Amino acid sequence: MKRIKEYKKLFEVEGKIDLKELKKTYRNLVKEWHPDKFTDEEKKEEAEIVSTKIIDGYHFLVSIAPETKEANLEAYKATITDFQVADWHHKGMLLEVTFTDGNTYEYFGVSKILFGKFVNARSMNNFGKRNIFNSFTYRKSKKASVMA
């Protein structure tokens, strides 16, 4: 959640993410912070750091935007319905779940208590569908790869 707030603040996004507006802001920020604009080495290094943050933030916000989620909804539903949980990691308030089709999704705001219930549930898939997969902000973090 901290990451979402940080990137929304950087792009001055309040509420729902609008991809058109986000792209416009992204272009302006990239122009403003492009390292080639600066001659001073110190400023150039700062601009490189900021521009990397801008690029990362843009891609992150695009991945959680309602339009992106809507476009990928059928594939997401197929993954959480037809495939089992293969692996999971929880750190802070971030839960990363890898499914047997190779797709990995990040869920933001999942507490340690809820994660404990998820791990100890009789059926992780059913618990996840009821309490996590359709309730929390998520994004696809890794594309499907061939499972060994």
N, C-alpha and C positions, 0 to 999 in steps of 0.2 A: 504494500500500500504506500509505503514511503517513496518508493521509486515512481509510482504512478503520480503522486502529488508533486514530486520534484520535477518530473517532465512536463506535467500540465502547467506548473508555474513558469517553467522556462519558455513554453510556447503560449503563455497567457490564455490557457484554455480553462473555461469555467463550465462545469456541467458536462453535457454530452460532447463527444469529439466529432467535429465536422471535418471530413477529409479535405474538402476544398479549401476551407479556411486554414487548416493545418498545413497544407502544402504551400499556401501563400506565405504564411509566417515562416515556415522552414526555409523557403528561398530567400526571404529577406534576411534571416539570421545567418544563413550561409554566406551571403554577400558581405554582410557586416563583419563577420568573424573569419573571413578567408585569410589564411596565413600569408599569402602573397601580397596582401594589402599593407603589411607592416615591414618596415625596414629595420627597426630596432630588434635585435635578437631576443631580448627578454619578452617583448610584446608578441613577437612571432611565435615563441614557444607557448605563451599563454593562449594565443589564437588557435594553435594546433590542438591544445587540450579542450578548449571550448568548442571548437568545430567538431571534434570527435564526439563530444557529449551531445551536440545538436543532432548529429547524424544518428547516433544510437537512440536518442530520445524520439526522433521522428519515426524510425522503424518500429520502436516499441509501441508508440501511441497508435500507429497505423494498425499494428497487430491486435490491439484491443478495441479498436473503433467498431461501433455498431454495424457499419456498412461492411467491414471486413468479416465480422462474425456472421452476419446474415448471408454473405456470399459463400461461406464455408460451412453453413449450418448442417446441410445434408451429410457431408463427410464426417463432421463431428458427431452427429447423432449415430451414424453407422459405427464409428469407432467405439463410443461408450456403450452401445447396445450389443454389438456383435462380437466384441473382443474382450478378453479378460485383462485385468491389471497384471502386468508382468513385473514391474518394479516401481518403487516410490522413494522419494527423498523429501524430508521436511526440514526447513531451516528458517527460523524466525516465524514469519507468518506466510511463508511460501511453501506450497506443496507441489512437487513435481511428480507427475504420474506418467509412466510409460506403459502403453498397452501392447498386447501381443501382435498387433499389426505393425508395430515399430514406431507409431506416432507418440510423441511426448507433449504433454500439456502442462502448463503452469497455472496454478490456482492461487489467487492473491487473497490474503486475509484469513487463511485457515489457521485457527488457534491450535495450540499444542494439545488441548483437551479433545477437540474434534478429531485431530490427527490420531490420537490414541484410540478413540472409538473406531475410526476407520480401519486401523491396523488390526484391532482385536475383533472386528465384526465377523460374524459367521460367514457372510458373503461380502467381501470388500466391494464387489461390483454393485450389488444391490444397495449397500449403504452409501457408496459413492454417488450413485444415480439419485437417491432420495435426498441426500444431505450436502453434497459437494458439487458434483459435475454440472448441475443445472442452477446452482445457487450463487456461486462465486464468480467474480471477474476472472476470466481465463484467457490464455493465448496459447497458440501452438508454438512450442519452443524448438522442436526438432521434427524434421520431416521423417516419414517412414523410411526405414532402412531394412535390409534383409536381416531377419532374425536368425541367429545361428542355432 
